[in-house]
Amino acid sequence: MRALLSSIAAFLVVLLAAAPRALAQTSNESTLTIAPDGVVSIHVVDCNVHVVGSTRRDVKVTAPSNDVRVTGDGSHVSITVRPGGAPSMDVAVPSGVHLEVHGVEATVTIHDVAGPVQAGTVDGNISVDGAGHDVEASSVSGSVDVSIKHGDVRASSVSGTVSIHLATGGAAWAKTVSGPVTVGGAPLTRAEARTHSGTVDIDARLEGDGPFEAHTHSGNVHVVLPKTAPVTVDARTHHGRVDNPDAGTPAPGAAHTVLTVWTFSGDVHVERK
């Protein structure tokens, strides 16, 4: 018994001695300088990525593992995580950088990056919010949610929800094969929302030549427009009903915008308020 207790005591001593070192290794940081409009490329497998833009002048990478490769030359920083390298990673960047994120089995979250953003993942969700600029985001299996102030946004998924909201306007193109699509903002100079199987919701002020389209093969379409907006709604369904009390037909010669709404199997409801 005494020998056993001595062994346990010795093990505890070793464990306690190693604890500070283990705690120190739970968070690894790498920092590289980069130009305010430089390029940051992130490639990960089985690692969730959180990117935040700020006024800083460098790229800071924080991960619970040292198996993260960070290289750069002042104008381009590359960050790579191999399979099993790290379960998650936080990246802080100057807000004006051009950001590229490519992942497999990865959820991507991007906040307050004002430069161009390109994000894609094979299996995982994508969320982009904050300042915004031009955004291109796609997921094979997962939701895509872009909510920024203003920009030209293209968002797509094969199987998942797609949502775009532009608080002060811009252009929106949203597409999914299986899932609902939501587009909103004011004013939008282009709005295209498409899904094969799912609902389509548009709540926006539409201005200009567009195109402005809402299409689904199987699902309902709900459109909300400002009451006084000069928008003509051309709504059609093969199997369903159309509730479009004020189609918005303009006076001859008056400038107007045309929104085309189509569903093969589903209802169309248009509100003006």
PADONU-805993 format. One line per field, with one value per residue (C-alpha): residue number from 1; residue in one letter; chain; x, y, z. Coordinates in nm, 3 decimals. Last residue first. Layout:
! residues N
n: c(NUM_...) $
res: c(a_...) $
chain: c(A_...) $
c1: c(X_...) $
c2: c(Y_...) $
c3: c(Z_...) $
! end
This chain:
! residues 273
n: c(273_272_271_270_269_268_267_266_265_264_263_262_261_260_259_258_257_256_255_254_253_252_251_250_249_248_247_246_245_244_243_242_241_240_239_238_237_236_235_234_233_232_231_230_229_228_227_226_225_224_223_222_221_220_219_218_217_216_215_214_213_212_211_210_209_208_207_206_205_204_203_202_201_200_199_198_197_196_195_194_193_192_191_190_189_188_187_186_185_184_183_182_181_180_179_178_177_176_175_174_173_172_171_170_169_168_167_166_165_164_163_162_161_160_159_158_157_156_155_154_153_152_151_150_149_148_147_146_145_144_143_142_141_140_139_138_137_136_135_134_133_132_131_130_129_128_127_126_125_124_123_122_121_120_119_118_117_116_115_114_113_112_111_110_109_108_107_106_105_104_103_102_101_100_99_98_97_96_95_94_93_92_91_90_89_88_87_86_85_84_83_82_81_80_79_78_77_76_75_74_73_72_71_70_69_68_67_66_65_64_63_62_61_60_59_58_57_56_55_54_53_52_51_50_49_48_47_46_45_44_43_42_41_40_39_38_37_36_35_34_33_32_31_30_29_28_27_26_25_24_23_22_21_20_19_18_17_16_15_14_13_12_11_10_9_8_7_6_5_4_3_2_1) $
res: c(k_r_e_v_h_v_d_g_s_f_t_w_v_t_l_v_t_h_a_a_g_p_a_p_t_g_a_d_p_n_d_v_r_g_h_h_t_r_a_d_v_t_v_p_a_t_k_p_l_v_v_h_v_n_g_s_h_t_h_a_e_f_p_g_d_g_e_l_r_a_d_i_d_v_t_g_s_h_t_r_a_e_a_r_t_l_p_a_g_g_v_t_v_p_g_s_v_t_k_a_w_a_a_g_g_t_a_l_h_i_s_v_t_g_s_v_s_s_a_r_v_d_g_h_k_i_s_v_d_v_s_g_s_v_s_s_a_e_v_d_h_g_a_g_d_v_s_i_n_g_d_v_t_g_a_q_v_p_g_a_v_d_h_i_t_v_t_a_e_v_g_h_v_e_l_h_v_g_s_p_v_a_v_d_m_s_p_a_g_g_p_r_v_t_i_s_v_h_s_g_d_g_t_v_r_v_d_n_s_p_a_t_v_k_v_d_r_r_t_s_g_v_v_h_v_n_c_d_v_v_h_i_s_v_v_g_d_p_a_i_t_l_t_s_e_n_s_t_q_a_l_a_r_p_a_a_a_l_l_v_v_l_f_a_a_i_s_s_l_l_a_r_m) $
chain: c(A_A_A_A_A_A_A_A_A_A_A_A_A_A_A_A_A_A_A_A_A_A_A_A_A_A_A_A_A_A_A_A_A_A_A_A_A_A_A_A_A_A_A_A_A_A_A_A_A_A_A_A_A_A_A_A_A_A_A_A_A_A_A_A_A_A_A_A_A_A_A_A_A_A_A_A_A_A_A_A_A_A_A_A_A_A_A_A_A_A_A_A_A_A_A_A_A_A_A_A_A_A_A_A_A_A_A_A_A_A_A_A_A_A_A_A_A_A_A_A_A_A_A_A_A_A_A_A_A_A_A_A_A_A_A_A_A_A_A_A_A_A_A_A_A_A_A_A_A_A_A_A_A_A_A_A_A_A_A_A_A_A_A_A_A_A_A_A_A_A_A_A_A_A_A_A_A_A_A_A_A_A_A_A_A_A_A_A_A_A_A_A_A_A_A_A_A_A_A_A_A_A_A_A_A_A_A_A_A_A_A_A_A_A_A_A_A_A_A_A_A_A_A_A_A_A_A_A_A_A_A_A_A_A_A_A_A_A_A_A_A_A_A_A_A_A_A_A_A_A_A_A_A_A_A_A_A_A_A_A_A_A_A_A_A_A_A_A_A_A_A_A_A) $
c1: c(-4.650_-4.700_-4.742_-4.713_-4.803_-4.720_-4.833_-4.656_-4.577_-4.407_-4.302_-4.232_-4.186_-4.050_-3.995_-4.015_-3.899_-4.075_-4.039_-4.370_-4.443_-4.794_-4.893_-4.741_-4.889_-4.812_-4.967_-5.179_-5.370_-5.100_-5.216_-5.129_-5.253_-5.101_-4.997_-4.855_-4.754_-4.698_-4.617_-4.515_-4.477_-4.446_-4.246_-4.286_-4.247_-4.532_-4.623_-4.266_-4.228_-4.272_-4.256_-4.339_-4.280_-4.403_-4.223_-4.137_-3.971_-3.856_-3.781_-3.760_-3.621_-3.509_-3.265_-3.213_-3.291_-3.293_-3.440_-3.587_-3.671_-3.655_-3.826_-3.785_-3.868_-3.826_-3.938_-3.772_-3.694_-3.526_-3.408_-3.347_-3.323_-3.196_-3.187_-3.014_-3.002_-3.115_-3.208_-3.266_-3.215_-3.350_-3.307_-3.411_-3.371_-3.507_-3.343_-3.248_-3.076_-2.960_-2.913_-2.874_-2.759_-2.775_-2.672_-2.626_-2.824_-2.785_-2.871_-2.779_-2.930_-2.856_-2.976_-2.913_-3.038_-2.879_-2.809_-2.627_-2.541_-2.498_-2.418_-2.317_-2.301_-2.222_-2.195_-2.348_-2.401_-2.349_-2.555_-2.440_-2.572_-2.479_-2.615_-2.449_-2.366_-2.186_-2.118_-2.061_-1.968_-1.873_-1.871_-1.798_-1.784_-1.878_-1.876_-2.038_-2.147_-2.038_-2.159_-2.069_-2.190_-2.012_-1.926_-1.748_-1.657_-1.614_-1.533_-1.431_-1.430_-1.337_-1.229_-1.442_-1.386_-1.613_-1.691_-1.626_-1.743_-1.651_-1.764_-1.528_-1.563_-1.344_-1.243_-1.137_-1.113_-0.993_-0.979_-0.870_-0.755_-0.926_-1.025_-0.669_-0.676_-0.750_-0.767_-0.917_-0.874_-1.064_-1.022_-0.648_-0.408_-0.630_-0.645_-0.396_-0.434_-0.291_-0.256_-0.109_-0.025_0.024_0.158_0.417_0.586_0.387_0.374_0.158_0.140_-0.080_0.022_0.103_-0.235_-0.511_-0.516_-0.458_-0.350_-0.271_-0.238_-0.084_-0.166_-0.460_-0.764_-1.001_-1.134_-1.235_-1.199_-1.336_-1.244_-1.366_-1.116_-1.171_-0.952_-0.827_-0.696_-0.678_-0.550_-0.496_-0.425_-0.292_-0.491_-0.359_-0.018_0.077_0.279_0.286_0.176_0.154_-0.017_-0.053_-0.314_-0.341_0.037_0.075_-0.181_0.018_0.337_0.163_0.024_0.351_0.471_0.128_0.123_0.476_0.398_0.068_0.247_0.499_0.217_0.039_0.358_0.421_0.065_0.114_0.444_0.281_0.000) $
c2: c(4.848_4.659_4.284_4.018_3.654_3.381_3.025_2.701_2.447_2.584_2.912_3.241_3.605_3.869_4.213_4.503_4.855_5.172_5.499_5.642_5.646_5.506_5.500_5.218_4.874_4.803_4.459_4.578_4.290_4.031_3.709_3.441_3.087_2.744_2.492_2.663_2.989_3.340_3.688_3.990_4.259_4.617_4.839_5.215_5.204_5.376_5.085_4.975_4.612_4.276_3.956_3.603_3.309_2.960_2.637_2.382_2.512_2.843_3.176_3.536_3.787_4.149_4.221_4.498_4.809_5.057_5.054_4.785_4.847_4.519_4.230_3.921_3.573_3.255_2.914_2.582_2.320_2.446_2.775_3.117_3.476_3.748_4.108_4.391_4.765_4.705_5.009_4.913_4.561_4.208_3.866_3.531_3.187_2.860_2.520_2.265_2.383_2.716_3.059_3.420_3.713_4.052_4.400_4.706_4.871_5.043_4.747_4.475_4.147_3.815_3.471_3.123_2.815_2.480_2.207_2.318_2.660_3.005_3.367_3.642_3.987_4.331_4.563_4.768_4.742_4.370_4.061_3.751_3.413_3.089_2.762_2.424_2.147_2.262_2.608_2.934_3.294_3.580_3.918_4.265_4.519_4.448_4.644_4.393_4.040_3.723_3.380_3.053_2.709_2.379_2.096_2.190_2.543_2.865_3.225_3.514_3.857_4.193_4.454_4.583_4.288_4.358_3.998_3.668_3.329_3.007_2.658_2.391_2.038_2.137_2.501_2.785_3.141_3.435_3.786_4.100_4.327_4.652_4.555_4.480_4.118_3.914_3.536_3.295_2.921_2.603_2.224_2.243_2.026_1.721_1.762_2.036_2.401_2.660_3.038_3.245_3.615_3.830_4.185_4.179_3.855_3.594_3.249_3.089_2.711_2.586_2.273_2.478_2.396_2.576_2.848_3.224_3.396_3.767_3.948_4.295_4.661_4.667_4.886_4.588_4.294_3.970_3.617_3.305_2.970_2.621_2.345_2.010_2.105_2.461_2.701_3.073_3.338_3.698_3.949_4.299_4.623_4.752_4.595_4.302_4.237_3.883_3.754_3.396_3.287_2.950_2.890_2.564_2.535_2.755_2.547_2.232_2.396_2.508_2.156_1.962_2.012_1.925_1.602_1.503_1.564_1.379_1.078_1.073_1.082_0.796_0.590_0.664_0.566_0.237_0.169_0.238_0.000) $
c3: c(-4.695_-5.019_-4.990_-5.260_-5.198_-5.450_-5.382_-5.468_-5.737_-6.048_-5.895_-6.064_-5.965_-6.203_-6.053_-6.298_-6.213_-6.320_-6.508_-6.626_-6.999_-6.962_-6.594_-6.399_-6.332_-5.968_-5.951_-5.663_-5.506_-5.585_-5.421_-5.675_-5.624_-5.660_-5.924_-6.233_-6.066_-6.201_-6.071_-6.283_-6.018_-6.143_-5.910_-5.874_-5.494_-5.306_-5.079_-5.015_-5.121_-4.943_-5.151_-5.038_-5.272_-5.190_-5.272_-5.539_-5.854_-5.711_-5.876_-5.755_-6.007_-6.023_-6.305_-6.221_-6.425_-6.139_-5.790_-5.568_-5.203_-5.022_-4.846_-5.064_-4.937_-5.143_-5.019_-5.091_-5.353_-5.669_-5.527_-5.679_-5.558_-5.791_-5.672_-5.854_-5.779_-5.423_-5.215_-4.948_-4.821_-4.813_-4.972_-4.823_-4.983_-4.845_-4.898_-5.161_-5.477_-5.342_-5.498_-5.390_-5.602_-5.430_-5.542_-5.320_-5.046_-4.712_-4.487_-4.736_-4.620_-4.789_-4.676_-4.817_-4.633_-4.710_-4.961_-5.275_-5.135_-5.281_-5.202_-5.444_-5.285_-5.428_-5.133_-4.857_-4.482_-4.434_-4.356_-4.546_-4.430_-4.606_-4.468_-4.507_-4.750_-5.064_-4.926_-5.111_-5.036_-5.268_-5.098_-5.234_-4.953_-4.594_-4.271_-4.039_-4.122_-4.302_-4.189_-4.360_-4.252_-4.299_-4.537_-4.860_-4.761_-4.954_-4.869_-5.091_-4.928_-5.083_-4.825_-4.539_-4.303_-4.006_-3.905_-4.082_-3.952_-4.135_-4.033_-4.160_-4.289_-4.585_-4.598_-4.826_-4.694_-4.906_-4.760_-4.945_-4.665_-4.562_-4.207_-4.096_-3.977_-3.662_-3.710_-3.458_-3.519_-3.442_-3.422_-3.492_-3.695_-3.732_-4.108_-4.208_-4.116_-4.354_-4.324_-4.609_-4.572_-4.880_-4.908_-4.631_-4.738_-4.553_-4.396_-4.125_-4.086_-3.803_-3.609_-3.299_-3.153_-2.964_-3.231_-3.248_-3.569_-3.573_-3.903_-3.885_-3.902_-3.657_-3.726_-3.714_-3.913_-3.740_-3.878_-3.707_-3.864_-3.771_-3.850_-4.018_-4.315_-4.353_-4.617_-4.533_-4.772_-4.655_-4.933_-4.871_-4.864_-4.529_-4.609_-4.388_-4.073_-3.935_-3.594_-3.470_-3.150_-2.975_-2.706_-2.514_-2.499_-2.192_-2.008_-2.081_-1.953_-1.636_-1.585_-1.633_-1.275_-1.144_-1.344_-1.240_-0.872_-0.907_-1.056_-0.768_-0.515_-0.692_-0.692_-0.323_-0.242_-0.424_-0.247_0.091_0.000) $
! end
